[in-house]
Amino acid sequence: MAAPMLRCIYRSQWLGTQGLSGVLPLGLREAHSAAQGLLAVQKARGLFKEFFPERGTKTELPELFDRGTGGKFPQTIYCGFDPTADSLHVGHLLALLGLFHFQRAGHNVIALVGGATARLGDPSGRTKAREALDAERVQSNARALSQGLKALATNHQQLFANGRTWGSFTVLDNSAWYQKQDLVDFLAAVGGHFRMGTLLSRLSVQTRLKSPEGMSLAEFLYQVLQAYDFYYLFQHYGCRVQLGGSDQLGNIMSGYEFIHKLTGEDVFGISVPLITSTTGAKLGKSAGNAVWLNRDKTSPFELYQFFLRQQDDLVERYLKLFTFLPLPEIDHIMQLHVTEPEKRGPQKRLAAEVTKLVHGQEGLASAKRCTQALYHSSIDALEVMSDQELKELFKEASFSELVLDPGTSVLDTCRKANAIPDGPRGYRMITEGGVSINHKQVTNPESVLVVGQHILKNGLSLLKIGKRNFYIIKWLQL
């Protein structure tokens, strides 16, 4: 595909500016990325995987972003996100980061929510049809996705721009133009430009046609609507590049062919890699392994821990894919990791950078507080945690609101929270060391609760029975 050609183009430029050593001084490497070219830099990071078309266009894709060879500046790039759920997930992050990298280089980017196309269901990379969603559910999901995209763009701008001028970030919904379309008029105007043989040859279509379930007409027409989206954005926003997961290349090709037939102009596609689990399954809602970007579905702590738990053989690649850290800095982080692997420095930096982008500085601080409270038994962290953080951290925990009466004992508290059985058995659970309050074991059932010890400054108590059963108590009328 296009990747080898791009490597050839930029290798000669890069070596020509570095000399025979091939090594730039540390401080100059990232600053020199403009000379390497935006596409080559992201190719080196592993974020951009394939380019389409490879060759034969009037303007090659690298030249499109190169002011020195007549490229128009700024360009407009888009990526689509279908609202099949009410939140983005980690699987969407690479496409978003691709948009952000273009935005940082001064280009305008569009995040397109598929409020119309989601009702058809994208067959790409699937062995069976998606669950059908009614119009009201799709609209609700589309609104939530739009809000999520805007929140991420705001975090990116506020926390990473450092006063620099970037391109624009626009969120659109394709239902805005399909609602105005009459079905027969649309098919008459658009349908004649697509050849059945070409549409049937797409890998996503071939795979589904050979499956026992087959393929619906709605799914088959999905690539037509995605092609029209590209055409609409080309006509109204001057968009020349579509970004998508590597399973979207067939749909991107359909858009290229449609636009070229109608206008004679060239447009381009760039794919980003798909993120998979350790078993090789694509991360996402359908696979049941989604790590969501909405706090209501996956807390900042859980997102932080997801990246903190990444294995050593993946963490360098993920630092290049999921963060904006310069490559020399990533090299330095990995060199330190060789000498101090027990500190898990790369994993901590990866988790911090992604959590900050998704949830902001406060979200990152929350994730670190929760980590200290759970894994380091930090009372200080517990004392400053909010009700929401405790509920996020101990999702399975029972939450109770109790009035602190004078003389309330450990036994009274456990029974009011329904944490132990009545009678002698519950009493013995305390005396035998099976109960702790705020990470400290309590063995005297008759001990009276003390504010500052059993009850934290934030009016909360964390009760643990056995090894895994947590109860959160919020005290009233303190």
C-alpha positions in Angstrom: 0.0 0.0 0.0 1.0 3.6 0.4 3.3 3.2 3.4 6.4 2.0 1.6 6.2 4.9 -0.9 5.9 7.4 1.9 8.9 5.9 3.7 10.9 6.3 0.5 9.8 9.9 0.0 10.7 11.1 3.5 13.8 9.1 4.1 15.8 11.0 1.5 14.6 14.3 2.8 15.4 13.4 6.4 18.8 12.0 5.8 19.7 15.1 3.7 19.1 17.4 6.7 20.7 15.2 9.3 24.0 14.2 7.7 25.5 10.8 7.7 25.1 10.2 11.4 21.3 10.0 11.2 21.0 11.5 14.7 19.7 14.9 15.6 20.4 16.6 18.9 17.7 15.7 21.5 16.2 19.2 21.6 15.9 19.5 17.8 14.3 16.1 17.0 10.7 17.1 17.7 11.2 20.6 16.3 12.5 19.0 13.1 9.2 17.1 12.5 8.0 19.7 10.1 10.9 19.0 7.8 10.2 15.3 8.0 6.5 15.9 7.2 3.4 15.4 9.3 2.5 12.1 7.7 6.0 10.6 8.1 6.1 11.6 11.7 2.8 9.8 12.5 3.8 6.9 10.4 6.9 6.6 12.5 4.8 6.7 15.7 2.6 3.9 14.3 -0.5 6.0 14.3 -1.0 6.2 10.6 -1.1 2.8 9.0 -2.3 2.9 5.4 -2.8 5.7 2.8 -5.2 5.6 -0.1 -4.7 6.1 -3.0 -1.1 5.1 -3.2 -0.2 6.9 -6.3 -1.4 8.2 -9.6 -3.1 11.4 -8.3 -2.4 14.9 -9.5 -1.2 15.8 -6.1 0.3 13.2 -3.9 -1.0 12.9 -0.3 2.3 14.1 1.3 2.3 17.2 -0.9 -1.2 18.1 0.2 0.3 19.0 3.6 3.5 20.5 2.4 3.4 24.3 1.8 6.7 24.2 0.0 5.3 22.0 -2.8 2.2 23.9 -3.4 0.0 22.3 -0.8 -3.1 24.3 0.2 -3.1 25.3 3.8 -4.9 24.6 5.9 -6.5 21.3 4.8 -9.7 19.8 6.3 -9.7 16.2 7.6 -12.7 14.3 9.0 -13.4 11.1 10.8 -16.8 9.5 11.5 -18.2 8.1 14.8 -21.4 6.2 14.7 -23.6 6.6 17.9 -24.2 2.9 18.5 -23.8 3.7 22.2 -24.0 6.9 24.3 -20.2 7.1 24.9 -17.0 6.9 23.0 -14.6 4.2 24.1 -10.8 3.6 24.1 -11.1 2.0 20.6 -12.1 5.5 19.3 -9.2 7.3 20.8 -6.6 6.6 18.0 -8.9 8.1 15.4 -9.4 11.1 17.6 -5.7 11.5 18.3 -5.2 11.4 14.5 -7.5 14.4 14.2 -5.8 16.1 17.1 -2.4 15.7 15.4 -3.7 17.4 12.3 -5.3 20.1 14.3 -2.0 20.8 16.1 -0.3 21.2 12.7 -2.8 24.0 11.9 -5.3 22.0 9.9 -9.1 22.0 10.4 -10.7 18.8 11.6 -14.3 17.5 11.6 -15.6 14.8 13.9 -18.7 13.5 12.2 -21.4 11.8 14.3 -23.3 9.3 12.3 -26.8 10.1 13.5 -28.2 8.8 10.2 -25.8 6.0 9.3 -26.0 4.4 12.7 -29.5 3.3 11.9 -28.2 1.2 9.0 -25.3 -0.4 10.9 -21.7 -0.5 9.6 -20.9 -4.1 8.6 -17.1 -3.5 8.5 -15.2 -6.0 10.6 -18.4 -7.8 11.8 -19.5 -11.4 11.4 -23.2 -10.5 12.0 -25.6 -7.6 11.9 -25.5 -5.0 14.7 -28.4 -4.7 17.1 -31.0 -2.5 15.5 -31.5 0.8 17.2 -34.7 2.9 17.0 -34.5 6.5 15.9 -35.0 8.0 19.4 -32.2 5.9 20.8 -29.8 6.9 18.0 -30.7 10.6 18.5 -30.0 10.3 22.2 -26.7 8.5 21.6 -25.8 11.1 19.0 -26.3 14.0 21.4 -24.2 12.2 24.0 -21.4 11.5 21.5 -21.4 15.1 20.3 -21.0 16.3 23.9 -18.2 13.8 24.5 -16.3 14.8 21.4 -16.6 18.5 22.4 -15.4 17.8 25.9 -12.4 15.9 24.6 -11.6 18.7 22.2 -11.9 21.3 25.0 -9.5 19.2 27.3 -7.1 19.0 24.4 -7.1 22.7 23.8 -7.0 23.8 27.4 -4.4 21.4 28.7 -2.1 20.9 25.8 -2.1 24.0 23.5 0.1 26.1 25.8 -1.0 29.3 23.9 -0.3 27.9 20.5 -2.6 28.6 17.6 -4.2 25.4 16.2 -6.7 24.6 13.5 -10.4 24.3 14.3 -12.3 21.3 15.7 -15.9 21.0 14.5 -18.5 18.4 15.4 -21.2 17.7 12.9 -24.1 15.1 12.6 -24.9 13.6 9.2 -28.6 13.4 10.1 -28.6 17.1 9.3 -28.3 16.5 5.6 -30.1 13.1 5.3 -33.2 14.4 6.9 -33.7 16.7 3.9 -33.2 13.9 1.4 -36.1 12.2 -0.4 -35.3 8.5 -0.9 -36.1 8.3 -4.6 -34.4 11.6 -5.4 -31.3 10.4 -3.5 -31.1 7.0 -5.2 -31.6 8.6 -8.6 -28.9 11.3 -8.0 -26.4 9.1 -6.2 -27.1 5.5 -7.0 -26.1 5.7 -10.6 -22.5 6.5 -9.8 -21.9 3.3 -7.9 -21.2 -0.1 -9.6 -22.5 -3.2 -8.0 -19.4 -5.2 -8.9 -17.2 -2.8 -7.0 -19.5 -2.6 -4.0 -19.7 -6.4 -3.9 -16.0 -6.8 -4.1 -15.4 -5.0 -0.7 -13.9 -7.4 1.9 -16.5 -6.4 4.5 -19.3 -7.4 2.0 -17.6 -10.6 0.9 -17.1 -11.7 4.5 -20.7 -11.1 5.4 -22.2 -12.7 2.2 -20.3 -15.9 3.0 -21.5 -16.0 6.5 -24.6 -18.0 7.6 -26.5 -14.9 8.5 -25.8 -13.1 5.2 -26.1 -9.3 4.8 -29.1 -7.0 4.8 -29.7 -4.3 2.2 -29.4 -1.6 4.9 -25.9 -2.8 5.8 -25.0 -3.1 2.1 -25.9 0.5 1.5 -23.9 1.7 4.4 -20.8 2.3 2.3 -22.8 4.4 -0.1 -23.9 6.7 2.6 -20.4 7.0 4.0 -19.2 7.8 0.5 -21.9 10.5 0.3 -20.8 11.9 3.7 -17.3 12.4 2.3 -18.7 14.0 -0.8 -20.9 16.4 1.2 -18.0 17.4 3.4 -15.8 17.9 0.3 -18.4 20.1 -1.3 -19.3 22.2 1.8 -16.1 22.2 3.9 -13.4 21.5 1.3 -12.5 18.2 3.1 -9.9 16.2 1.2 -8.9 13.5 3.7 -10.9 10.9 5.6 -9.4 9.2 8.7 -10.7 5.9 9.9 -9.9 2.5 11.5 -8.1 0.0 9.3 -11.4 -1.8 8.8 -12.8 1.3 7.1 -10.5 1.3 4.1 -13.2 -0.2 1.8 -15.7 2.5 2.7 -13.0 5.2 2.2 -12.3 3.8 -1.3 -16.0 4.1 -2.1 -15.9 7.7 -1.1 -12.8 8.4 -3.2 -14.3 6.8 -6.3 -17.7 8.6 -5.9 -16.0 12.0 -5.5 -13.6 11.4 -8.3 -16.4 10.5 -10.7 -18.5 13.5 -9.9 -15.8 16.2 -9.6 -12.6 14.8 -11.2 -10.8 15.8 -7.9 -8.7 13.5 -5.8 -9.4 12.9 -2.1 -7.5 10.6 0.3 -7.9 8.2 3.1 -5.7 7.4 6.1 -6.2 4.4 8.3 -5.3 4.1 12.0 -4.6 0.7 13.7 -7.3 -1.1 15.6 -6.7 -1.7 19.3 -7.2 -5.2 20.4 -7.3 -7.1 23.7 -4.7 -9.7 24.7 -6.8 -12.3 23.0 -6.8 -10.3 19.7 -10.4 -9.2 19.9 -11.2 -5.6 18.8 -11.9 -3.4 21.8 -15.4 -2.1 21.7 -19.0 -2.4 22.7 -19.9 -5.3 20.5 -17.0 -7.4 21.9 -18.1 -6.7 25.4 -14.7 -5.3 26.5 -15.2 -1.6 26.0 -13.3 0.8 28.2 -15.6 3.9 28.0 -14.6 7.5 27.9 -17.8 8.7 29.7 -17.2 8.9 33.5 -20.7 7.5 34.1 -19.6 4.2 32.4 -15.9 4.0 33.2 -14.5 6.1 36.0 -11.2 8.0 35.7 -9.7 5.5 38.1 -10.7 2.6 35.9 -9.4 4.3 32.7 -6.1 5.0 34.6 -5.8 1.5 35.7 -6.5 0.1 32.3 -3.4 1.8 30.9 -1.4 1.3 34.1 -1.8 -2.5 33.7 -0.4 -2.6 30.2 2.4 -5.1 29.7 6.0 -4.0 29.1 5.9 -5.3 25.5 3.1 -3.0 24.6 3.7 0.2 26.6 6.3 1.8 24.3 3.9 1.4 21.3 1.0 2.8 23.4 3.1 5.8 24.4 3.6 6.6 20.8 0.0 6.0 19.8 -2.0 7.4 22.8 0.1 10.4 23.9 1.6 13.5 22.4 5.0 13.0 24.0 7.9 13.6 21.6 9.6 10.4 20.4 13.0 11.4 22.1 11.1 11.7 25.4 9.5 8.3 25.0 13.0 6.9 24.2 14.3 8.4 27.5 11.3 7.0 29.5 12.0 3.5 28.1 15.7 3.7 28.8 14.9 4.5 32.5 12.5 1.6 32.5 15.3 -0.8 31.6 17.2 0.2 34.8 14.2 0.6 37.1 11.4 -1.7 35.8 9.8 -2.1 39.2 8.8 1.6 39.1 6.6 1.0 36.0 7.5 4.5 34.9 6.2 4.1 31.3 2.9 2.7 32.4 2.4 5.5 34.9 3.2 8.2 32.3 0.9 6.5 29.8 -2.0 6.3 32.2 -1.5 9.9 33.4 -1.4 11.3 29.8 -4.5 9.5 28.6 -6.5 10.2 31.7 -5.7 13.9 31.6 -6.8 14.1 28.0 -10.1 12.3 28.6 -11.0 13.6 32.0 -8.9 16.7 32.6 -6.6 17.5 35.5 -9.3 16.9 38.1 -10.1 13.5 36.6 -6.4 12.6 36.7 -6.2 13.8 40.3 -9.2 11.7 41.1 -7.7 8.6 39.6 -4.5 9.0 41.6 -6.5 9.5 44.8 -8.5 6.4 44.2 -5.3 4.5 43.4 -3.7 5.6 46.7 -6.8 4.8 48.7 -7.3 1.3 47.3 -3.8 0.0 46.7 -1.8 1.9 49.3 -4.4 2.1 52.1 -4.0 5.9 52.2 -6.2 7.5 54.8 -5.2 10.9 53.5 -6.6 10.0 50.1 -9.8 8.6 51.6 -10.4 11.8 53.6 -10.5 14.0 50.5 -12.5 11.7 48.3 -16.0 12.7 47.3 -19.1 10.5 47.5 -18.9 10.1 43.7 -15.2 8.9 43.8 -16.0 6.4 46.5 -18.9 5.0 44.6 -16.8 4.8 41.5 -13.9 3.1 43.3 -16.1 0.6 45.1 -18.8 0.0 42.5 -20.1 -3.1 44.2 -20.2 -1.5 47.6 -23.5 -0.8 49.4 -24.0 2.9 50.2 -25.8 3.9 53.4 -26.7 7.2 55.0 -26.8 6.8 58.8 -27.4 9.2 61.7 -24.5 9.2 64.2 -26.2 8.7 67.6 -24.2 9.2 70.7 -22.4 6.1 71.7 -22.7 4.4 68.3 -20.4 1.4 68.4 -18.6 -0.7 65.8 -21.2 -3.4 66.2 -24.1 -1.0 65.8 -22.5 0.4 62.6 -22.0 -3.0 61.0 -25.5 -4.1 61.8 -27.1 -0.8 60.6 -25.2 -1.2 57.3 -26.4 -4.8 57.0 -22.8 -5.8 56.8 -22.8 -8.7 59.2 -25.4 -11.2 60.3 -27.3 -10.8 63.5 -26.4 -12.7 66.6 -23.2 -14.3 67.8 -21.8 -15.0 64.3 -21.7 -11.3 63.4 -20.1 -10.5 66.8 -17.4 -13.1 66.2 -16.6 -11.7 62.7 -15.5 -8.5 64.4 -13.5 -10.2 67.3 -11.8 -12.5 64.9 -10.4 -9.7 62.8 -12.7 -9.9 59.8 -13.8 -6.2 59.9 -11.9 -3.0 59.1 -12.9 0.6 59.1 -10.9 3.0 56.9 -8.3 0.4 56.2 -7.7 -0.3 60.0 -8.7 -3.5 61.5 -11.2 -3.3 64.4 -11.6 -6.2 66.8 -13.7 -4.7 69.7 -17.4 -4.7 68.8 -18.2 -2.3 71.7 -15.7 0.4 70.6 -17.5 3.7 70.2 -16.9 5.4 66.8 -14.5 8.3 67.0 -14.6 11.2 64.5 -11.2 11.5 62.8 -10.5 7.8 63.3 -13.6 5.8 62.3 -15.3 8.7 60.6 -13.2 10.7 58.2 -13.1 14.5 57.8 -15.4 14.2 54.8 -18.1 12.5 56.9 -17.6 9.1 55.4 -16.5 5.6 56.7 -15.3 2.8 54.5 -16.3 -0.5 56.1 -14.7 -3.7 54.8 -16.0 -7.2 55.7 -13.6 -10.0 54.8 -11.4 -9.4 51.8 -13.7 -8.0 49.2 -17.0 -6.8 50.7 -17.1 -3.0 51.0 -19.7 -0.7 52.5 -19.7 3.1 52.2 -21.4 5.0 55.1 -22.2 8.6 54.9 -22.8 10.0 58.3 -25.6 12.6 58.8 -25.9 15.3 61.5 -22.3 15.3 62.5 
